[in-house]
């Protein structure tokens, strides 16, 4: 199988950030907990969006 990569645009891999990387499963669990707390706190709100990276 032949792959054509000329049409694929890759983002820069040297993006600068002052934030530490999310490296552990604990970090993932904390982020999910924070997002779930917003959903539990505002069960009837439909005018917000929350995400994590």
N, CA, C and O atoms as a Tripos MOL2 file, in Angstrom:
@<TRIPOS>MOLECULE
protein
  212   211    53     0     0
PROTEIN
NO_CHARGES

@<TRIPOS>ATOM
      1 N           0.8420   -1.1720    0.0000 N.3       1 UNK1
      2 CA          0.0000    0.0000    0.0000 C.3       1 UNK1
      3 C           0.8890    1.2380    0.0000 C.2       1 UNK1
      4 O           1.8650    1.3140    0.7470 O.2       1 UNK1
      5 N           0.5510    2.1830   -0.8250 N.am      2 UNK2
      6 CA          1.3450    3.4020   -0.9440 C.3       2 UNK2
      7 C           0.6180    4.5640   -0.2700 C.2       2 UNK2
      8 O          -0.5750    4.7780   -0.4870 O.2       2 UNK2
      9 N           1.3540    5.3030    0.5460 N.am      3 UNK3
     10 CA          0.7800    6.4590    1.2390 C.3       3 UNK3
     11 C           1.2920    7.7420    0.6030 C.2       3 UNK3
     12 O           2.4900    7.8950    0.3620 O.2       3 UNK3
     13 N           0.3850    8.6490    0.3390 N.am      4 UNK4
     14 CA          0.7550    9.9530   -0.2260 C.3       4 UNK4
     15 C           0.7060   10.9660    0.9050 C.2       4 UNK4
     16 O          -0.3540   11.1860    1.4900 O.2       4 UNK4
     17 N           1.8350   11.5850    1.2200 N.am      5 UNK5
     18 CA          1.8960   12.5240    2.3450 C.3       5 UNK5
     19 C           1.9630   13.9810    1.9020 C.2       5 UNK5
     20 O           1.9810   14.8690    2.7540 O.2       5 UNK5
     21 N           2.0010   14.2540    0.6130 N.am      6 UNK6
     22 CA          2.0980   15.6410    0.1620 C.3       6 UNK6
     23 C           0.8580   16.4520    0.5370 C.2       6 UNK6
     24 O           0.9540   17.6600    0.7520 O.2       6 UNK6
     25 N          -0.2990   15.8060    0.6170 N.am      7 UNK7
     26 CA         -1.5460   16.5010    0.9110 C.3       7 UNK7
     27 C          -1.8070   16.6520    2.4030 C.2       7 UNK7
     28 O          -2.7480   17.3400    2.7980 O.2       7 UNK7
     29 N          -0.9960   16.0250    3.2250 N.am      8 UNK8
     30 CA         -1.2050   16.0620    4.6690 C.3       8 UNK8
     31 C          -0.4140   17.2170    5.2530 C.2       8 UNK8
     32 O           0.7850   17.3490    5.0080 O.2       8 UNK8
     33 N          -1.0960   18.0590    6.0320 N.am      9 UNK9
     34 CA         -0.4280   19.1890    6.6810 C.3       9 UNK9
     35 C          -0.2660   18.8580    8.1580 C.2       9 UNK9
     36 O          -1.2560   18.6900    8.8700 O.2       9 UNK9
     37 N           0.9510   18.7650    8.6100 N.am     10 UNK10
     38 CA          1.2350   18.4550   10.0010 C.3      10 UNK10
     39 C           1.5100   19.7420   10.7710 C.2      10 UNK10
     40 O           2.2000   20.6230   10.2580 O.2      10 UNK10
     41 N           0.9820   19.8740   12.0080 N.am     11 UNK11
     42 CA          1.2990   21.0590   12.8100 C.3      11 UNK11
     43 C           2.7570   21.0210   13.2610 C.2      11 UNK11
     44 O           3.3880   19.9650   13.2840 O.2      11 UNK11
     45 N           3.2650   22.1660   13.6120 N.am     12 UNK12
     46 CA          4.6440   22.2340   14.1080 C.3      12 UNK12
     47 C           4.7760   21.4040   15.3780 C.2      12 UNK12
     48 O           3.8810   21.4110   16.2240 O.2      12 UNK12
     49 N           5.8700   20.7010   15.5120 N.am     13 UNK13
     50 CA          6.0560   19.8440   16.6850 C.3      13 UNK13
     51 C           6.8240   20.5490   17.8000 C.2      13 UNK13
     52 O           7.0430   19.9680   18.8640 O.2      13 UNK13
     53 N           7.2290   21.7780   17.5690 N.am     14 UNK14
     54 CA          8.0080   22.5140   18.5660 C.3      14 UNK14
     55 C           7.1910   23.6610   19.1650 C.2      14 UNK14
     56 O           7.7180   24.7530   19.3800 O.2      14 UNK14
     57 N           5.9070   23.4170   19.4330 N.am     15 UNK15
     58 CA          5.0610   24.4480   20.0090 C.3      15 UNK15
     59 C           5.5290   24.7910   21.4210 C.2      15 UNK15
     60 O           5.8180   23.8960   22.2160 O.2      15 UNK15
     61 N           5.6030   26.0620   21.7260 N.am     16 UNK16
     62 CA          6.0620   26.4970   23.0330 C.3      16 UNK16
     63 C           4.8850   26.6010   23.9910 C.2      16 UNK16
     64 O           3.8120   27.0740   23.6190 O.2      16 UNK16
     65 N           5.0900   26.1580   25.2180 N.am     17 UNK17
     66 CA          4.0460   26.2350   26.2320 C.3      17 UNK17
     67 C           4.7110   26.3400   27.5950 C.2      17 UNK17
     68 O           5.7330   25.7040   27.8510 O.2      17 UNK17
     69 N           4.1240   27.1450   28.4630 N.am     18 UNK18
     70 CA          4.6260   27.2520   29.8260 C.3      18 UNK18
     71 C           3.9600   26.2400   30.7450 C.2      18 UNK18
     72 O           4.3150   26.1390   31.9190 O.2      18 UNK18
     73 N           3.0000   25.4910   30.2180 N.am     19 UNK19
     74 CA          2.2700   24.5220   31.0150 C.3      19 UNK19
     75 C           2.9860   23.1720   31.0110 C.2      19 UNK19
     76 O           3.5560   22.7710   29.9960 O.2      19 UNK19
     77 N           2.9560   22.4750   32.1470 N.am     20 UNK20
     78 CA          3.5560   21.1400   32.1590 C.3      20 UNK20
     79 C           2.6920   20.1690   31.3430 C.2      20 UNK20
     80 O           1.4750   20.3400   31.2880 O.2      20 UNK20
     81 N           3.2840   19.1730   30.7210 N.am     21 UNK21
     82 CA          2.5030   18.2210   29.9420 C.3      21 UNK21
     83 C           1.6590   17.3240   30.8500 C.2      21 UNK21
     84 O           2.0460   17.0330   31.9820 O.2      21 UNK21
     85 N           0.5120   16.8940   30.3450 N.am     22 UNK22
     86 CA         -0.3150   15.9650   31.0960 C.3      22 UNK22
     87 C           0.2520   14.5750   30.8420 C.2      22 UNK22
     88 O           0.0270   13.9910   29.7820 O.2      22 UNK22
     89 N           0.9730   14.0570   31.7980 N.am     23 UNK23
     90 CA          1.7160   12.8290   31.5520 C.3      23 UNK23
     91 C           1.1970   11.6210   32.3020 C.2      23 UNK23
     92 O           1.5180   10.4920   31.9300 O.2      23 UNK23
     93 N           0.4130   11.8160   33.3370 N.am     24 UNK24
     94 CA          0.0250   10.6610   34.1300 C.3      24 UNK24
     95 C          -1.4750   10.4260   34.0650 C.2      24 UNK24
     96 O          -2.2430   11.3100   33.6850 O.2      24 UNK24
     97 N          -1.8740    9.2310   34.4380 N.am     25 UNK25
     98 CA         -3.2820    8.8860   34.4950 C.3      25 UNK25
     99 C          -3.9890    9.7300   35.5540 C.2      25 UNK25
    100 O          -5.1700   10.0420   35.4010 O.2      25 UNK25
    101 N          -3.2880   10.1030   36.6200 N.am     26 UNK26
    102 CA         -3.8630   10.9630   37.6510 C.3      26 UNK26
    103 C          -4.2550   12.3230   37.0640 C.2      26 UNK26
    104 O          -5.3240   12.8480   37.3740 O.2      26 UNK26
    105 N          -3.4000   12.8840   36.2290 N.am     27 UNK27
    106 CA         -3.7240   14.1610   35.5900 C.3      27 UNK27
    107 C          -4.9930   14.0360   34.7490 C.2      27 UNK27
    108 O          -5.8420   14.9270   34.7720 O.2      27 UNK27
    109 N          -5.1230   12.9530   34.0200 N.am     28 UNK28
    110 CA         -6.3200   12.7290   33.2100 C.3      28 UNK28
    111 C          -7.5570   12.6290   34.0950 C.2      28 UNK28
    112 O          -8.5880   13.2270   33.7850 O.2      28 UNK28
    113 N          -7.4670   11.8820   35.1900 N.am     29 UNK29
    114 CA         -8.5950   11.7420   36.1050 C.3      29 UNK29
    115 C          -8.9990   13.0860   36.7080 C.2      29 UNK29
    116 O         -10.1890   13.3660   36.8560 O.2      29 UNK29
    117 N          -8.0210   13.9150   37.0560 N.am     30 UNK30
    118 CA         -8.3200   15.2330   37.6210 C.3      30 UNK30
    119 C          -9.0430   16.1170   36.6130 C.2      30 UNK30
    120 O          -9.9870   16.8230   36.9680 O.2      30 UNK30
    121 N          -8.6040   16.0810   35.3620 N.am     31 UNK31
    122 CA         -9.2430   16.8890   34.3400 C.3      31 UNK31
    123 C         -10.6830   16.4290   34.1130 C.2      31 UNK31
    124 O         -11.5830   17.2610   33.9930 O.2      31 UNK31
    125 N         -10.9080   15.1320   34.0540 N.am     32 UNK32
    126 CA        -12.2540   14.6050   33.8630 C.3      32 UNK32
    127 C         -13.1360   14.9680   35.0500 C.2      32 UNK32
    128 O         -14.3030   15.3140   34.8660 O.2      32 UNK32
    129 N         -12.5990   14.8960   36.2640 N.am     33 UNK33
    130 CA        -13.3660   15.2560   37.4560 C.3      33 UNK33
    131 C         -13.7980   16.7250   37.4120 C.2      33 UNK33
    132 O         -14.9450   17.0460   37.7250 O.2      33 UNK33
    133 N         -12.8910   17.6040   37.0280 N.am     34 UNK34
    134 CA        -13.2300   19.0260   36.9390 C.3      34 UNK34
    135 C         -14.3380   19.2730   35.9140 C.2      34 UNK34
    136 O         -15.2570   20.0510   36.1680 O.2      34 UNK34
    137 N         -14.2520   18.6140   34.7630 N.am     35 UNK35
    138 CA        -15.2870   18.7780   33.7450 C.3      35 UNK35
    139 C         -16.6180   18.2120   34.2150 C.2      35 UNK35
    140 O         -17.6650   18.8130   33.9750 O.2      35 UNK35
    141 N         -16.5910   17.0690   34.8790 N.am     36 UNK36
    142 CA        -17.8190   16.4670   35.3990 C.3      36 UNK36
    143 C         -18.4520   17.3520   36.4710 C.2      36 UNK36
    144 O         -19.6760   17.4540   36.5420 O.2      36 UNK36
    145 N         -17.6340   17.9900   37.3010 N.am     37 UNK37
    146 CA        -18.1680   18.8870   38.3380 C.3      37 UNK37
    147 C         -18.9570   20.0330   37.7140 C.2      37 UNK37
    148 O         -19.9930   20.4320   38.2460 O.2      37 UNK37
    149 N         -18.4800   20.5610   36.5990 N.am     38 UNK38
    150 CA        -19.2270   21.6110   35.9080 C.3      38 UNK38
    151 C         -20.5710   21.0880   35.4130 C.2      38 UNK38
    152 O         -21.5880   21.7740   35.5200 O.2      38 UNK38
    153 N         -20.5710   19.8820   34.8770 N.am     39 UNK39
    154 CA        -21.8250   19.2920   34.4040 C.3      39 UNK39
    155 C         -22.7910   19.0600   35.5670 C.2      39 UNK39
    156 O         -23.9930   19.2860   35.4240 O.2      39 UNK39
    157 N         -22.2850   18.6170   36.7060 N.am     40 UNK40
    158 CA        -23.1410   18.3660   37.8770 C.3      40 UNK40
    159 C         -23.6360   19.6780   38.4910 C.2      40 UNK40
    160 O         -24.7690   19.7570   38.9660 O.2      40 UNK40
    161 N         -22.7830   20.7070   38.4790 N.am     41 UNK41
    162 CA        -23.1310   21.9910   39.0730 C.3      41 UNK41
    163 C         -24.1630   22.7320   38.2300 C.2      41 UNK41
    164 O         -25.0340   23.4160   38.7670 O.2      41 UNK41
    165 N         -24.0640   22.5960   36.9200 N.am     42 UNK42
    166 CA        -24.9680   23.2680   35.9920 C.3      42 UNK42
    167 C         -25.7320   22.2430   35.1480 C.2      42 UNK42
    168 O         -25.5390   22.2020   33.9320 O.2      42 UNK42
    169 N         -26.5780   21.4300   35.7400 N.am     43 UNK43
    170 CA        -27.2380   20.3750   34.9540 C.3      43 UNK43
    171 C         -28.1860   20.9100   33.8850 C.2      43 UNK43
    172 O         -28.3990   20.2500   32.8680 O.2      43 UNK43
    173 N         -28.7610   22.0970   34.0990 N.am     44 UNK44
    174 CA        -29.7270   22.6380   33.1410 C.3      44 UNK44
    175 C         -29.1300   23.6760   32.2050 C.2      44 UNK44
    176 O         -29.8210   24.1690   31.3140 O.2      44 UNK44
    177 N         -27.8700   24.0140   32.3880 N.am     45 UNK45
    178 CA        -27.2210   25.0160   31.5330 C.3      45 UNK45
    179 C         -26.8810   24.3870   30.1860 C.2      45 UNK45
    180 O         -26.3250   23.2900   30.1250 O.2      45 UNK45
    181 N         -27.2150   25.0800   29.1260 N.am     46 UNK46
    182 CA        -26.8890   24.6260   27.7780 C.3      46 UNK46
    183 C         -26.0530   25.6560   27.0210 C.2      46 UNK46
    184 O         -25.7930   25.4940   25.8290 O.2      46 UNK46
    185 N         -25.6290   26.7270   27.7200 N.am     47 UNK47
    186 CA        -24.9360   27.8120   27.0360 C.3      47 UNK47
    187 C         -23.4520   27.9000   27.4130 C.2      47 UNK47
    188 O         -22.8840   28.9910   27.4680 O.2      47 UNK47
    189 N         -22.8370   26.7550   27.6690 N.am     48 UNK48
    190 CA        -21.3950   26.7640   27.9320 C.3      48 UNK48
    191 C         -20.7660   25.5370   27.3190 C.2      48 UNK48
    192 O         -21.4370   24.5440   27.0370 O.2      48 UNK48
    193 N         -19.4680   25.6230   27.1200 N.am     49 UNK49
    194 CA        -18.6790   24.5010   26.6200 C.3      49 UNK49
    195 C         -17.4080   24.4630   27.4300 C.2      49 UNK49
    196 O         -16.7750   25.4980   27.6390 O.2      49 UNK49
    197 N         -17.0240   23.2960   27.8870 N.am     50 UNK50
    198 CA        -15.7780   23.1330   28.6360 C.3      50 UNK50
    199 C         -15.0270   21.9380   28.0620 C.2      50 UNK50
    200 O         -15.6230   20.9110   27.7370 O.2      50 UNK50
    201 N         -13.7180   22.0860   27.9450 N.am     51 UNK51
    202 CA        -12.8760   21.0150   27.4370 C.3      51 UNK51
    203 C         -11.5180   21.1080   28.1100 C.2      51 UNK51
    204 O         -11.2280   22.0910   28.7910 O.2      51 UNK51
    205 N         -10.7120   20.1260   27.9310 N.am     52 UNK52
    206 CA         -9.3830   20.1440   28.5340 C.3      52 UNK52
    207 C          -8.3340   19.6460   27.5570 C.2      52 UNK52
    208 O          -8.6230   18.9330   26.5970 O.2      52 UNK52
    209 N          -7.1310   20.0430   27.8360 N.am     53 UNK53
    210 CA         -6.0120   19.6150   27.0050 C.3      53 UNK53
    211 C          -4.8320   19.3430   27.9150 C.2      53 UNK53
    212 O          -3.7600   18.9660   27.4410 O.2      53 UNK53
@<TRIPOS>BOND
     1     1     2 1
     2     2     3 1
     3     3     4 2
     4     3     5 am
     5     5     6 1
     6     6     7 1
     7     7     8 2
     8     7     9 am
     9     9    10 1
    10    10    11 1
    11    11    12 2
    12    11    13 am
    13    13    14 1
    14    14    15 1
    15    15    16 2
    16    15    17 am
    17    17    18 1
    18    18    19 1
    19    19    20 2
    20    19    21 am
    21    21    22 1
    22    22    23 1
    23    23    24 2
    24    23    25 am
    25    25    26 1
    26    26    27 1
    27    27    28 2
    28    27    29 am
    29    29    30 1
    30    30    31 1
    31    31    32 2
    32    31    33 am
    33    33    34 1
    34    34    35 1
    35    35    36 2
    36    35    37 am
    37    37    38 1
    38    38    39 1
    39    39    40 2
    40    39    41 am
    41    41    42 1
    42    42    43 1
    43    43    44 2
    44    43    45 am
    45    45    46 1
    46    46    47 1
    47    47    48 2
    48    47    49 am
    49    49    50 1
    50    50    51 1
    51    51    52 2
    52    51    53 am
    53    53    54 1
    54    54    55 1
    55    55    56 2
    56    55    57 am
    57    57    58 1
    58    58    59 1
    59    59    60 2
    60    59    61 am
    61    61    62 1
    62    62    63 1
    63    63    64 2
    64    63    65 am
    65    65    66 1
    66    66    67 1
    67    67    68 2
    68    67    69 am
    69    69    70 1
    70    70    71 1
    71    71    72 2
    72    71    73 am
    73    73    74 1
    74    74    75 1
    75    75    76 2
    76    75    77 am
    77    77    78 1
    78    78    79 1
    79    79    80 2
    80    79    81 am
    81    81    82 1
    82    82    83 1
    83    83    84 2
    84    83    85 am
    85    85    86 1
    86    86    87 1
    87    87    88 2
    88    87    89 am
    89    89    90 1
    90    90    91 1
    91    91    92 2
    92    91    93 am
    93    93    94 1
    94    94    95 1
    95    95    96 2
    96    95    97 am
    97    97    98 1
    98    98    99 1
    99    99   100 2
   100    99   101 am
   101   101   102 1
   102   102   103 1
   103   103   104 2
   104   103   105 am
   105   105   106 1
   106   106   107 1
   107   107   108 2
   108   107   109 am
   109   109   110 1
   110   110   111 1
   111   111   112 2
   112   111   113 am
   113   113   114 1
   114   114   115 1
   115   115   116 2
   116   115   117 am
   117   117   118 1
   118   118   119 1
   119   119   120 2
   120   119   121 am
   121   121   122 1
   122   122   123 1
   123   123   124 2
   124   123   125 am
   125   125   126 1
   126   126   127 1
   127   127   128 2
   128   127   129 am
   129   129   130 1
   130   130   131 1
   131   131   132 2
   132   131   133 am
   133   133   134 1
   134   134   135 1
   135   135   136 2
   136   135   137 am
   137   137   138 1
   138   138   139 1
   139   139   140 2
   140   139   141 am
   141   141   142 1
   142   142   143 1
   143   143   144 2
   144   143   145 am
   145   145   146 1
   146   146   147 1
   147   147   148 2
   148   147   149 am
   149   149   150 1
   150   150   151 1
   151   151   152 2
   152   151   153 am
   153   153   154 1
   154   154   155 1
   155   155   156 2
   156   155   157 am
   157   157   158 1
   158   158   159 1
   159   159   160 2
   160   159   161 am
   161   161   162 1
   162   162   163 1
   163   163   164 2
   164   163   165 am
   165   165   166 1
   166   166   167 1
   167   167   168 2
   168   167   169 am
   169   169   170 1
   170   170   171 1
   171   171   172 2
   172   171   173 am
   173   173   174 1
   174   174   175 1
   175   175   176 2
   176   175   177 am
   177   177   178 1
   178   178   179 1
   179   179   180 2
   180   179   181 am
   181   181   182 1
   182   182   183 1
   183   183   184 2
   184   183   185 am
   185   185   186 1
   186   186   187 1
   187   187   188 2
   188   187   189 am
   189   189   190 1
   190   190   191 1
   191   191   192 2
   192   191   193 am
   193   193   194 1
   194   194   195 1
   195   195   196 2
   196   195   197 am
   197   197   198 1
   198   198   199 1
   199   199   200 2
   200   199   201 am
   201   201   202 1
   202   202   203 1
   203   203   204 2
   204   203   205 am
   205   205   206 1
   206   206   207 1
   207   207   208 2
   208   207   209 am
   209   209   210 1
   210   210   211 1
   211   211   212 2
@<TRIPOS>SUBSTRUCTURE
     1 UNK1         2 RESIDUE 1 A UNK
     2 UNK2         6 RESIDUE 1 A UNK
     3 UNK3        10 RESIDUE 1 A UNK
     4 UNK4        14 RESIDUE 1 A UNK
     5 UNK5        18 RESIDUE 1 A UNK
     6 UNK6        22 RESIDUE 1 A UNK
     7 UNK7        26 RESIDUE 1 A UNK
     8 UNK8        30 RESIDUE 1 A UNK
     9 UNK9        34 RESIDUE 1 A UNK
    10 UNK10       38 RESIDUE 1 A UNK
    11 UNK11       42 RESIDUE 1 A UNK
    12 UNK12       46 RESIDUE 1 A UNK
    13 UNK13       50 RESIDUE 1 A UNK
    14 UNK14       54 RESIDUE 1 A UNK
    15 UNK15       58 RESIDUE 1 A UNK
    16 UNK16       62 RESIDUE 1 A UNK
    17 UNK17       66 RESIDUE 1 A UNK
    18 UNK18       70 RESIDUE 1 A UNK
    19 UNK19       74 RESIDUE 1 A UNK
    20 UNK20       78 RESIDUE 1 A UNK
    21 UNK21       82 RESIDUE 1 A UNK
    22 UNK22       86 RESIDUE 1 A UNK
    23 UNK23       90 RESIDUE 1 A UNK
    24 UNK24       94 RESIDUE 1 A UNK
    25 UNK25       98 RESIDUE 1 A UNK
    26 UNK26      102 RESIDUE 1 A UNK
    27 UNK27      106 RESIDUE 1 A UNK
    28 UNK28      110 RESIDUE 1 A UNK
    29 UNK29      114 RESIDUE 1 A UNK
    30 UNK30      118 RESIDUE 1 A UNK
    31 UNK31      122 RESIDUE 1 A UNK
    32 UNK32      126 RESIDUE 1 A UNK
    33 UNK33      130 RESIDUE 1 A UNK
    34 UNK34      134 RESIDUE 1 A UNK
    35 UNK35      138 RESIDUE 1 A UNK
    36 UNK36      142 RESIDUE 1 A UNK
    37 UNK37      146 RESIDUE 1 A UNK
    38 UNK38      150 RESIDUE 1 A UNK
    39 UNK39      154 RESIDUE 1 A UNK
    40 UNK40      158 RESIDUE 1 A UNK
    41 UNK41      162 RESIDUE 1 A UNK
    42 UNK42      166 RESIDUE 1 A UNK
    43 UNK43      170 RESIDUE 1 A UNK
    44 UNK44      174 RESIDUE 1 A UNK
    45 UNK45      178 RESIDUE 1 A UNK
    46 UNK46      182 RESIDUE 1 A UNK
    47 UNK47      186 RESIDUE 1 A UNK
    48 UNK48      190 RESIDUE 1 A UNK
    49 UNK49      194 RESIDUE 1 A UNK
    50 UNK50      198 RESIDUE 1 A UNK
    51 UNK51      202 RESIDUE 1 A UNK
    52 UNK52      206 RESIDUE 1 A UNK
    53 UNK53      210 RESIDUE 1 A UNK
